[in-house]
Amino acid sequence: MLQRFRYRVDNMMGRGSPALFGVLAALCCLLAALNGLMLLLFAPDGIRPEGARSSVWAGFLRVLSPASLARDRGSAPFLAIAVVMAFSGIMLMSTLIPVISAGLQNQLTRLRAGRSLVVETGHTVILGWSPQVHVIVAELVEANRSRRRACIAVLADKDRTEMETEIRERIASLAGTRIVCRTGNPSDPRDVALVRPQQARSVIVLAGEEERPDLGVIKSLLAVARTRQGPDSGPFVVAGVEDDQNLAAARLAGGPRCRVISTQGFVARLMVQSSLQSGLSSVYTELLDFADNEIYMSHRPELAGRRFDDILRVFAASTVIGLMRHDGRILLNPPGGTGVETDDRIVLISEDDSTIAVLPEVPELGPVPRPATAAAPTELGRNVLVLGSNQRLPDIIEQLDAHLPADSRVHVVADTPLPVAEESATGLRLTVQRADVTRRPVLESLSPQTYDQVMVLGRDEHDSRGADAGTLTTLLNLRDLAGGNPPAYTLVTEMADDRNRVLAQAAGPDDLIVSGNLLSLRLSQISENPHLDRIFDELFGPTGCQITLRPATDYVPAHQAVTFGTAVEAVRCRGHLAIGHRLAHRMGDSPRHGVELNPDRTAVLTYAPEDQIVVLTEGSVIPPGRDRTVAYASS
């Protein structure tokens, strides 16, 4: 019998604070009733309450406050029973208070652990934690400045308090956006359900810092897919994978409403294009972040019936670059006679969706000046030096093979086995060398001043600080070899951690590529407008409509006062689209280094021979993607 009683007590204790509180509450009621009965039977006339209800209430007060015993007077049996009841009340309350305190403490611990349900709708969900989460949160905060009650929910296998503290320390202002952090496994559907992805406007899946991060991304995509009510329902999902070999599996796991970006190919393309054209990385960064100018899609039915060339000057503070048809096709830099239809959306570059406005009257331009024609220079072969190696090296070599002119040479130097072959189908001469590029004698023997471009790659290491340390050492040695003078070659550097950007800029590279940042910026943009992914694929790809920097004197005469609106017309006469310029006298200004997109069209300026105009080359038609049913995130 005693063992059974102990067994039941153990079971009751194991149910936690709520069960203990219920038992103690029942004992409190029982003790109050006994106190009331004692008062009715044994209390003298001056103390005895009138009626059963008053007796129970008086007994309950005695349980809460045993100090009533000091006022009792009467017979010895009554006083003895009152003392027993008072001590019973003391024991009961001394047990109840710790139980309540423990229950509250457990609840607070549970809340701090981040295991409660996120009751939000229309929010953005971030699954996973990496050093780039701060970049994504900062960009989403900037994008949400014009949105009321914006919310970002983060789920990661990390302490909630630590996540919130890191975000507050790295991001100065949240501008009204609420950040909700939850602790859980981003690959577990039960944990993913805590942030209610089915009610979110978009989901961003981040790769972790484990040895094979792509596997975690694929599992998280599968976990999100489990929360969908159908293949075409739920939020739009964006993710990035490190290895191209995992791209197909990730896309299959994500389903039709998912965009998966290959970090390997994306960063390789940007590295090569930036090395061939100094300043191009600043153009890409401005298009990808929300701080300045970005790409929008605006529905303007009042422009229906006009030609594409006719709408280039109708926007007060925006630069038109294309059209999006009602069937999802995107036309970048289409022919000037292309008609604008009622259901079309205008693809343009603007500082914000609130600055997209049509002028009541189209301004008239004067005659477009034409520069003196000159024979096109013969494109000679280039010498490229690649210092370091990582998993993106094969893609970089492939991109160099596609972009470099014939009779070009690429020399790769690294202290690890190089996964490239010394052959090319287009005449590219490729040589490899095993050496430690952080050592000054090695760099001296390479004679970097004899090359046209130098690319410094960071190692594949889980610790970004260690990878960037070697890159910084190589940069400083290259600067020292140049003797403090600007080197004759173009220097492009890849960094893994944005916190080392300031240190790297002290070494004076022409372009600095923070690989993780660029991917984070692109994921943030696509989460706001999924259609932008196809535009970025086209603009950053090796073929089709591309962004280039051309000498300003190719379009307008040097040292002649013109407006940017006039320059746009001059560029359009060549079949290109002008979206900005790079001024030589501002190349030393960080962080854009003279690059300005969507400048004021009415401001008068004078282009020097060293200035460049940022243009879109030949037009292209991007077929509709799988996201045709996705709602627009822009105006």
Secondary structure, DSSP 8 states (H G I E B T S, - for coil): -HHHHHHHHHHHHHT-HHHHHHHHHHHHHHHHHHHHHHHHHH--TTT--SSHHHHHHHHHHHHH-GGGGGG--S-HHHHHHHHHHHHHHHHHHHHHHHHHHHHHHHHHHHHHTT-S----SS-EEEES--TTHHHHHHHHHHHTTTSTT-EEEEEESS-HHHHHHHHHHH-S--TT-EEEEEES-TT-HHHHGGG-GGG-SEEEE---SSSSHHHHHHHHHHHHHHT-SSTT-S-EEEEEES-GGGHHHHHHHH-TTEEEEEHHHHHHHHHHHHHHSTTHHHHHHHHHSSSS-EEEEEE-GGGTT-BTGGGTTSBSSEEEEEEE-TTS-EEES--TT-B--TT-EEEEEES-GGG--B-SS---------------------EEEEE---TTHHHHHHHHHHHS-TT-EEEEEESS-----S--SSS-EEEEEE--TTSHHHHHHH-GGG-SEEEE-----S-HHHHHHHHHHHHHHHHHHTTTS--SSEEEEEES-GGGHHHHHTT--SEEEEHHHHHHHHHHHHHH-TTHHHHHHHHHSSSSS-EEEEEGGGTS-TT-EEEHHHHHHHHHTTT-EEEEEE-GGGTTSTTTTTEEES--SS-EEE--TT-EEEEE-S-EEE---TTTTS-----
